Amino acid sequence: MSDKAKVGYLINHLTEKALLWATPLWENKKPIIYDYEGFTSELRRTFDPSRRATNAGRSLFHIKQGNKRVADYAIEFKTLTSEVLWPNDVLTLAFTEGLNEAFMFELAPLKLPESLDHLIDFCIAMDDQIRERRHPRDRPRRVLPPLPSLPRHTSTSGGSENVKTDLPVVEPMQIGKTGISEAERAHRREKGLCFYCAGADHFRLQCPQRPRVSRAEHSKVGFRTGNTQVIGSLYASFVDNEKKKSRILLPISLTWEGVHLKTEAFLDSGASGNFMDKHFAAKNLLPLVLKERPLMVEAIDGKPLSCPHITHDTVDVCMKTGVLHQETIRFQIIESPSCPVVLGFPWLTEHNPVVDWVQRDIKCWGQSCQSKCLGRVNVIGSLNIATAPPLSTEVPECYLALKEVFSKARTEVLPPHRPYDCAIDLLPGTMPPRGHVY
């Protein structure tokens, strides 16, 4: 039997990946199909079981659970363990190394089974319990019965009236009392679970199942909240430079403690105050003062900004706008990197400027600025033209011979014809050419 026949017989008994590997060699009549020994050697080299075990072993230490369930992770792990001949201790170590950090945190205080199969079953059961705790069933809320009305008894003695009330003995209120037992609280504290829903990966303040209380409800139940200033257009602080061209940027100059600084201010009618970027103030060494009461700042949609509280103001700064307008102003410090200075609605209502929205400039100031902000113009001198002496019309004696040259009447008539004038004959019915006027 020839080598080609032997190779063909061997290929007919191959399956799956080995058959897919050998079929193109036979169809394309590669030289290897005419060499039985070379074909079998290449077949062993390609599908060597020891190589498969090496690849499977390498994968066992690289496979990770991630966000999958432990059951899905165990299936992939057990599939790879069938390719290797490792002892139980090594397989147990490889399995625990692939679990995610949150699940390993749950396993840390526990005693784990030594057998790989028992360890996998234990981890799958524990993972199912944790996932069920993250989505607790809805329980009906308890409705407390209304308190009974308390009778009042009045007794009079010697004209003085003493009011006595028959009140039952009431147990003192327990501050911090919740619906869970102390043992459960200790368990959740030890495991790092949420005190509200017993879920993992978050705490009570961030619990998604905890009911939110609006600001109006806060005020009803007696919560004290600080003053809130809403910056309606602070979205402008986050637009790109192309959109910056559509803003009204007013050139200003700031002066404090002998320091002079020129910059631009963004006119924002949606801002409820006058603001300055904290990085801009720090860069220019502008002194700041601590506010007595911090203010909470939010966007127009109610969402808090990256720096939700205003804790500092600038010192009084002399701000000059244009040539004559000058005022003393104090800015509140926020984070606004693209608009270092923002003049808001209070500034616009105080000065009431007339804004040219096309030219993006201020045309004139309000009536209150005429006496407060606009500087007085100092008059250096004046010239009364009406009282100036009239110019003389007399011709000096040295020019009397040329008096007719200065005659105003002769300037209004054409000079007489002279013999040396050149005649210009015009053709009838034609138009003289028009030359360029220089």
C-alpha positions as CSV (number, residue, x, y, z in Angstrom):
1,M,0.0,0.0,0.0
2,S,1.4,3.4,-1.0
3,D,1.9,6.3,1.5
4,K,-0.9,8.3,-0.2
5,A,-3.3,5.4,0.4
6,K,-2.3,5.1,4.0
7,V,-2.8,8.9,4.5
8,G,-6.2,8.8,2.8
9,Y,-7.3,5.9,5.0
10,L,-6.2,7.8,8.1
11,I,-8.0,11.0,7.0
12,N,-11.2,9.0,6.6
13,H,-11.1,8.1,10.3
14,L,-10.4,11.7,11.6
15,T,-13.2,13.8,13.1
16,E,-13.9,17.4,14.2
17,K,-10.8,19.7,14.3
18,A,-8.4,17.0,13.0
19,L,-10.6,16.4,10.0
20,L,-10.9,20.2,9.3
21,W,-7.1,20.4,9.5
22,A,-6.4,17.4,7.1
23,T,-9.1,18.0,4.5
24,P,-7.4,21.1,2.8
25,L,-4.1,19.2,2.6
26,W,-5.7,16.3,0.8
27,E,-7.8,18.5,-1.6
28,N,-4.9,20.7,-2.5
29,K,-2.6,17.7,-2.9
30,K,0.1,19.0,-0.6
31,P,3.4,17.0,-0.7
32,I,2.9,15.9,2.9
33,I,0.1,13.5,1.9
34,Y,2.6,11.4,-0.1
35,D,4.7,10.9,3.1
36,Y,2.9,8.8,5.7
37,E,5.6,9.3,8.4
38,G,5.7,13.0,7.9
39,F,1.9,13.3,7.9
40,T,1.6,11.4,11.2
41,S,4.4,13.4,12.8
42,E,2.7,16.7,11.8
43,L,-0.6,15.4,13.1
44,R,0.9,14.5,16.5
45,R,2.7,17.9,16.7
46,T,-0.6,19.8,15.9
47,F,-2.9,17.8,18.2
48,D,-0.5,16.9,21.0
49,P,-2.5,16.2,24.2
50,S,0.3,17.7,26.3
51,R,0.0,21.0,24.5
52,R,-3.7,21.1,25.1
53,A,-3.0,20.5,28.8
54,T,-0.5,23.3,28.9
55,N,-3.0,25.7,27.3
56,A,-5.8,24.6,29.6
57,G,-3.5,25.1,32.6
58,R,-2.6,28.6,31.5
59,S,-6.2,29.4,31.0
60,L,-7.1,28.2,34.5
61,F,-5.1,31.0,36.1
62,H,-6.4,33.6,33.7
63,I,-10.1,32.9,33.8
64,K,-12.0,35.4,36.0
65,Q,-15.6,35.5,37.3
66,G,-16.1,39.2,36.6
67,N,-19.8,40.1,36.9
68,K,-21.0,36.6,36.0
69,R,-22.7,34.3,38.5
70,V,-20.5,31.8,40.3
71,A,-22.4,28.9,38.6
72,D,-21.4,30.2,35.1
73,Y,-17.8,30.7,36.2
74,A,-17.7,27.2,37.7
75,I,-18.9,25.7,34.3
76,E,-16.0,27.3,32.5
77,F,-13.5,26.3,35.2
78,K,-14.7,22.6,35.3
79,T,-14.4,22.5,31.5
80,L,-10.7,23.4,31.6
81,T,-9.9,21.1,34.5
82,S,-10.8,18.1,32.4
83,E,-7.7,18.8,30.3
84,V,-5.2,18.8,33.2
85,L,-4.1,16.4,35.8
86,W,-3.5,18.8,38.7
87,P,-4.0,17.9,42.4
88,N,-7.0,19.2,44.3
89,D,-5.0,21.8,46.3
90,V,-3.8,23.6,43.1
91,L,-7.3,23.5,41.5
92,T,-8.9,24.9,44.7
93,L,-6.3,27.8,44.7
94,A,-6.9,28.5,41.0
95,F,-10.7,28.5,41.5
96,T,-10.6,31.0,44.4
97,E,-8.1,33.3,42.6
98,G,-10.7,33.7,39.8
99,L,-13.5,34.9,42.0
100,N,-14.3,38.7,42.0
101,E,-13.2,40.9,44.9
102,A,-16.7,41.5,46.3
103,F,-17.4,37.8,46.6
104,M,-13.9,37.1,48.1
105,F,-14.8,39.7,50.7
106,E,-17.8,37.6,51.7
107,L,-15.7,34.4,51.9
108,A,-12.9,35.9,53.9
109,P,-14.2,35.3,57.5
110,L,-15.6,31.8,56.6
111,K,-14.1,28.3,56.7
112,L,-14.1,26.9,53.2
113,P,-14.4,23.3,52.1
114,E,-11.2,21.6,51.1
115,S,-12.5,19.6,48.2
116,L,-12.9,21.4,44.9
117,D,-16.4,20.0,44.2
118,H,-17.6,20.9,47.7
119,L,-16.0,24.4,47.4
120,I,-17.8,25.0,44.1
121,D,-21.2,23.9,45.5
122,F,-20.6,26.1,48.6
123,C,-19.8,29.2,46.5
124,I,-22.7,28.7,44.1
125,A,-25.2,28.5,47.0
126,M,-23.7,31.5,48.8
127,D,-23.7,33.6,45.5
128,D,-27.4,32.8,45.0
129,Q,-28.2,33.9,48.6
130,I,-26.3,37.2,48.1
131,R,-28.1,37.9,44.8
132,E,-31.5,37.2,46.4
133,R,-30.7,39.7,49.2
134,R,-29.9,42.4,46.7
135,H,-33.5,42.2,45.4
136,P,-35.7,41.7,48.5
137,R,-39.4,41.0,48.1
138,D,-41.8,43.9,48.6
139,R,-43.2,43.7,52.1
140,P,-46.5,45.4,53.0
141,R,-45.9,48.4,55.3
142,R,-47.4,48.3,58.8
143,V,-50.1,50.8,59.4
144,L,-50.0,52.2,62.9
145,P,-53.4,52.6,64.6
146,P,-54.3,56.1,65.6
147,L,-53.5,57.2,69.2
148,P,-56.6,57.2,71.5
149,S,-57.7,60.6,72.8
150,L,-56.6,61.3,76.4
151,P,-59.1,62.5,79.0
152,R,-58.5,65.7,80.8
153,H,-59.6,66.3,84.4
154,T,-59.8,69.7,86.1
155,S,-59.9,70.3,89.8
156,T,-60.3,73.7,91.5
157,S,-59.0,74.4,95.0
158,G,-59.2,77.8,96.8
159,G,-59.6,79.9,93.6
160,S,-56.5,78.5,92.0
161,E,-57.0,76.1,89.1
162,N,-54.8,73.1,88.7
163,V,-55.0,71.2,85.5
164,K,-54.3,67.5,85.7
165,T,-54.0,65.1,82.8
166,D,-54.3,61.4,83.2
167,L,-51.5,60.3,80.9
168,P,-50.2,56.8,80.6
169,V,-46.6,56.0,81.3
170,V,-44.8,56.3,78.0
171,E,-41.5,54.6,77.3
172,P,-38.8,57.1,76.5
173,M,-38.1,57.4,72.8
174,Q,-35.1,55.5,71.6
175,I,-32.9,57.6,69.4
176,G,-31.6,55.7,66.4
177,K,-34.1,52.9,66.7
178,T,-34.6,51.0,63.4
179,G,-36.6,48.0,62.3
180,I,-33.7,45.5,62.5
181,S,-32.3,43.8,65.6
182,E,-29.0,44.5,67.1
183,A,-27.7,41.1,65.9
184,E,-28.7,41.9,62.4
185,R,-27.1,45.3,62.6
186,A,-23.9,43.8,63.8
187,H,-24.0,41.2,61.0
188,R,-24.6,43.9,58.3
189,R,-21.8,46.1,59.8
190,E,-19.4,43.1,59.7
191,K,-20.3,42.1,56.1
192,G,-20.4,45.7,54.8
193,L,-24.0,45.5,53.8
194,C,-26.6,48.2,53.5
195,F,-28.5,49.0,56.7
196,Y,-31.7,49.7,54.7
197,C,-32.0,46.8,52.2
198,A,-29.1,44.4,53.2
199,G,-27.7,44.7,49.7
200,A,-24.0,44.8,48.9
201,D,-21.9,47.3,47.0
202,H,-23.5,50.4,48.5
203,F,-24.4,52.0,51.9
204,R,-27.7,53.4,53.3
205,L,-27.2,56.9,51.9
206,Q,-26.8,55.6,48.4
207,C,-29.5,52.8,48.6
208,P,-31.6,52.8,45.4
209,Q,-34.6,51.4,47.3
210,R,-34.6,54.1,50.0
211,P,-37.4,56.7,49.5
212,R,-36.1,60.1,48.6
213,V,-37.4,63.2,50.5
214,S,-37.9,66.3,48.5
215,R,-36.8,69.7,49.7
216,A,-40.4,70.8,50.3
217,E,-40.9,67.7,52.5
218,H,-37.7,68.5,54.4
219,S,-39.0,71.9,55.3
220,K,-42.3,70.4,56.4
221,V,-40.8,68.0,58.8
222,G,-38.4,70.6,60.3
223,F,-35.2,70.0,58.5
224,R,-33.0,73.1,58.3
225,T,-31.5,73.8,54.9
226,G,-29.2,76.5,53.9
227,N,-30.0,79.3,51.5
228,T,-29.9,78.1,47.9
229,Q,-28.7,80.1,44.9
230,V,-29.6,78.6,41.6
231,I,-27.2,79.2,38.7
232,G,-29.4,78.9,35.7
233,S,-26.8,79.2,33.0
234,L,-23.8,77.5,34.5
235,Y,-24.1,75.1,31.7
236,A,-22.2,77.7,29.8
237,S,-19.2,76.8,31.9
238,F,-19.1,73.4,30.2
239,V,-19.6,74.3,26.5
240,D,-16.7,74.2,24.0
241,N,-14.8,77.2,22.7
242,E,-16.9,77.3,19.5
243,K,-20.1,78.1,21.4
244,K,-18.1,80.6,23.5
245,K,-18.4,83.1,20.6
246,S,-22.2,83.3,21.1
247,R,-21.8,84.7,24.7
248,I,-21.6,88.3,25.7
249,L,-18.1,88.7,27.2
250,L,-17.6,92.2,28.7
251,P,-14.0,93.5,29.0
252,I,-13.4,94.5,32.6
253,S,-10.5,95.5,34.8
254,L,-10.2,94.4,38.5
255,T,-8.2,96.2,41.2
256,W,-7.5,95.2,44.7
257,E,-4.7,96.0,47.1
258,G,-2.7,97.7,44.4
259,V,-3.0,94.8,41.9
260,H,-4.5,95.5,38.5
261,L,-5.9,92.7,36.3
262,K,-7.7,92.8,33.0
263,T,-10.1,90.0,32.0
264,E,-13.6,89.3,30.6
265,A,-16.9,88.8,32.4
266,F,-19.7,86.6,31.1
267,L,-23.1,88.4,31.3
268,D,-25.5,85.7,32.4
269,S,-29.1,86.7,33.2
270,G,-29.8,83.1,34.4
271,A,-27.2,83.3,37.2
272,S,-28.6,84.3,40.6
273,G,-25.3,85.9,41.8
274,N,-21.9,87.2,40.7
275,F,-19.4,84.4,40.6
276,M,-15.6,83.9,40.1
277,D,-13.8,80.7,39.4
278,K,-11.7,79.5,42.3
279,H,-8.7,78.5,40.2
280,F,-8.8,81.9,38.6
281,A,-8.8,83.6,42.0
282,A,-6.0,81.3,43.2
283,K,-3.9,81.9,40.1
284,N,-4.1,85.7,40.6
285,L,-3.6,85.5,44.4
286,L,-6.9,87.2,45.0
287,P,-7.7,87.2,48.8
288,L,-10.7,85.2,49.9
289,V,-12.9,85.4,53.0
290,L,-14.9,82.6,54.6
291,K,-18.7,83.0,54.4
292,E,-20.6,83.0,57.7
293,R,-23.2,80.6,56.2
294,P,-22.3,78.4,53.2
295,L,-24.7,78.5,50.3
296,M,-25.8,75.5,48.3
297,V,-25.6,76.0,44.5
298,E,-27.3,73.8,41.9
299,A,-28.0,73.9,38.2
300,I,-31.4,75.0,36.8
301,D,-32.6,71.3,36.6
302,G,-31.9,70.8,40.3
303,K,-28.8,68.7,39.9
304,P,-25.9,69.6,42.2
305,L,-22.7,70.8,40.5
306,S,-19.2,69.4,41.0
307,C,-18.7,71.9,43.9
308,P,-22.2,72.1,45.4
309,H,-21.5,74.6,48.2
310,I,-20.2,78.1,48.2
311,T,-18.0,78.6,51.2
312,H,-15.8,81.7,50.3
313,D,-16.2,85.2,48.8
314,T,-13.6,87.5,47.4
315,V,-12.6,90.7,49.2
316,D,-14.1,93.9,47.9
317,V,-12.8,94.4,44.4
318,C,-12.9,97.6,42.3
319,M,-14.3,96.6,38.9
320,K,-14.1,99.0,36.0
321,T,-16.2,98.5,32.9
322,G,-15.5,100.6,29.9
323,V,-14.0,104.1,30.3
324,L,-16.1,105.7,33.0
325,H,-18.2,102.9,34.8
326,Q,-16.6,101.9,38.1
327,E,-18.0,100.0,41.1
328,T,-17.0,98.0,44.2
329,I,-18.1,94.4,44.0
330,R,-17.7,91.1,45.8
331,F,-17.7,87.7,44.0
332,Q,-18.8,84.3,45.2
333,I,-16.3,81.5,44.6
334,I,-17.4,78.5,42.5
335,E,-15.8,76.2,39.9
336,S,-16.3,77.7,36.4
337,P,-13.1,77.1,34.4
338,S,-14.3,78.4,31.0
339,C,-16.0,81.5,32.5
340,P,-13.7,82.9,35.2
341,V,-16.0,85.8,36.0
342,V,-19.8,85.7,35.8
343,L,-22.0,88.8,36.2
344,G,-25.5,87.5,37.0
345,F,-29.0,88.7,37.3
346,P,-28.5,90.9,40.5
347,W,-25.8,92.8,38.7
348,L,-28.0,93.4,35.6
349,T,-30.9,94.6,37.7
350,E,-28.7,96.9,39.7
351,H,-27.2,98.7,36.7
352,N,-29.9,98.0,34.2
353,P,-27.7,98.4,31.1
354,V,-29.0,98.6,27.6
355,V,-27.4,95.6,25.8
356,D,-26.9,95.4,22.0
357,W,-27.4,91.7,21.5
358,V,-26.1,91.8,17.9
359,Q,-22.9,93.7,18.7
360,R,-22.7,92.0,22.1
361,D,-21.9,95.2,23.8
362,I,-23.4,97.6,26.4
363,K,-24.7,100.8,24.8
364,C,-25.6,102.8,27.8
365,W,-26.2,102.4,31.6
366,G,-29.2,102.8,33.8
367,Q,-30.3,106.0,35.6
368,S,-28.9,104.9,38.9
369,C,-25.4,104.6,37.4
370,Q,-25.4,108.3,36.5
371,S,-24.8,109.3,40.1
372,K,-23.2,106.2,41.5
373,C,-20.9,104.4,39.0
374,L,-20.1,106.8,36.2
375,G,-17.1,109.1,36.9
376,R,-17.4,112.8,36.5
377,V,-15.8,114.4,33.4
378,N,-13.4,117.2,34.4
379,V,-13.7,120.3,32.1
380,I,-10.2,121.4,31.1
381,G,-11.2,124.5,29.2
382,S,-13.7,126.0,26.7
383,L,-13.6,128.3,23.6
384,N,-16.5,130.6,23.0
385,I,-16.5,131.0,19.3
386,A,-19.3,133.7,19.3
387,T,-17.2,136.1,21.3
388,A,-14.0,135.7,19.2
389,P,-13.1,138.9,17.2
390,P,-14.1,138.9,13.5
391,L,-11.4,138.6,10.9
392,S,-10.4,141.7,9.0
393,T,-11.4,142.1,5.3
394,E,-9.1,145.0,4.5
395,V,-6.3,144.5,2.0
396,P,-2.9,145.6,3.3
397,E,-1.3,148.6,1.5
398,C,1.4,146.5,0.0
399,Y,-1.2,144.5,-1.9
400,L,-3.5,147.4,-3.0
401,A,-2.3,147.1,-6.7
402,L,-3.7,143.5,-6.6
403,K,-6.9,144.5,-4.9
404,E,-9.1,143.1,-7.8
405,V,-7.6,139.7,-7.2
406,F,-9.2,139.6,-3.8
407,S,-12.6,140.7,-5.1
408,K,-15.3,138.2,-4.1
409,A,-17.6,139.5,-6.9
410,R,-15.1,138.6,-9.7
411,T,-14.8,135.0,-8.4
412,E,-18.4,134.4,-9.3
413,V,-18.1,135.1,-13.2
414,L,-16.1,133.5,-16.0
415,P,-13.1,135.4,-17.4
416,P,-13.6,137.2,-20.7
417,H,-12.6,135.6,-24.1
418,R,-9.0,136.2,-25.2
419,P,-7.4,136.1,-28.7
420,Y,-5.3,133.1,-27.8
421,D,-8.2,131.0,-26.6
422,C,-8.4,127.6,-28.6
423,A,-11.8,126.9,-30.2
424,I,-13.3,123.5,-29.8
425,D,-15.7,122.6,-32.5
426,L,-18.3,120.1,-31.3
427,L,-20.0,117.8,-33.9
428,P,-23.7,118.1,-33.9
429,G,-25.7,115.1,-32.4
430,T,-22.7,113.7,-30.6
431,M,-21.7,113.4,-27.0
432,P,-18.1,114.2,-25.9
433,P,-16.2,111.2,-24.5
434,R,-16.2,111.0,-20.8
435,G,-12.8,110.7,-19.3
436,H,-11.7,109.6,-15.8
437,V,-12.0,112.1,-13.0
438,Y,-8.8,112.1,-11.1
